[in-house]
Amino acid sequence: MYYLSDFLLNVIFASYRILNVLPKLPYYAIDLFIMLMPTIGYLDMVRMMIISKSSAAFNFTTVSILLLAHGLKIFYFFLNPYAINVFGQSISQFCVAIFMTFFKFKFEETTHGKSYSIVDESEESTDDFNDTSQNLKNINHIKRIKSKITKKIITADIKNYSKKISQHYSKSYNKRKNGKKGTNSNYCAQFWSSLFSVFNIYHAKTFSEFITALISIALLIFLAIQVNCYTFSEQTTIHIIGIIANLVESMISFPMFYKIVFKRTVSHISTLLVLQFVSGDMMKLCFYIYSHTPISFIAGSCLQMCIDTILFISFVQLKFLSPKLVSSTKFLISDATSESSHDVSFSTEEHFSSQENFEHEVLVPFEEEDEYEEDKFEEDECEAFIPVP
């Protein structure tokens, strides 16, 4: 009886709390939308990667900027708490960056497997081609080409082998000359290169290597923050972290800015992400001013908005205005190529007609000889037959 009454009291208390929360549900939904809104463009990039089953839309520089900027903002929140909505945006974008890298490594493994299968199929097709080439009439020409290729390959192999021998003897000579100092320097170089590879995200070949590099960098940043807190004051360390985080975040559109503005290409770029950059900067600036976030956040948002407006104008120009110019140039090129193709077709017709005449001149006499042998014509007709050379 006691347990039943306790259970009923807990149910009543929980229902009372739910009823108190229900009027605030729209506000919670708006807060959740604000937290997840900056991730819409990056999720669209993930969608493009899943549809194409390739990592062509992935940009390692953008992901590294996302991880560094929002990782520093997460550290900043624990040292100096700010608006919970902005903190939620940092967590969501940090998680989306990890999510994008997961799909990047996943699709890279599949594409590598496909490339190996394509190489095997190409080798099989070359073998089939070599078998069928024996039945062609230009066997001598093919043999000449093969002999030239083999000569080039042999000369290249000899050069590479001689280079390797010279490098080997030079290394052995340097080792003898330097002695123990050379071996110690090699060990030191290997140690520092292996240590640097642990912290280098760009050299990661699998997702697990990427995560280990990310954790090691996070620990290194945490140690640097602790050292700065002991050497300098805690308040100056907080300001430095905030300035660096917002400056790095303002550079988040630089890879796309370089690709669109300088390289003048819009391939593998999400239109939704470009729209998110422009609209998100305006809303983010208003939200930072309204929620009384630190000044470094507002200054970084203003800088990012200036960069993204230039990016948006260039993207619209390339995506929607340049196709008209491209179509007009294609029309002119098609007119020019049609004339050249007419000349080429005329020359190819002459070539094939000459080949047919050659085959007729060569093959007809042998067919006539077979007919003479089978039908056994008279001797006068056989003597009259003269085969064409």
FENNOR-V914882 format. One record per helix or strand. SS is the DSSP state (helix for helix, strand for strand). FROM is the first residue (numbers start at 1). TO is the last residue. If there is no record, write none. Layout:
ss=SS from=FROM to=TO
ss=SS from=FROM to=TO
//
This chain:
ss=helix from=2 to=22
ss=helix from=25 to=37
ss=helix from=40 to=52
ss=helix from=60 to=79
ss=helix from=84 to=133
ss=helix from=139 to=178
ss=helix from=180 to=199
ss=helix from=207 to=231
ss=helix from=234 to=250
ss=helix from=254 to=262
ss=helix from=271 to=290
ss=helix from=295 to=375
ss=helix from=379 to=384
//
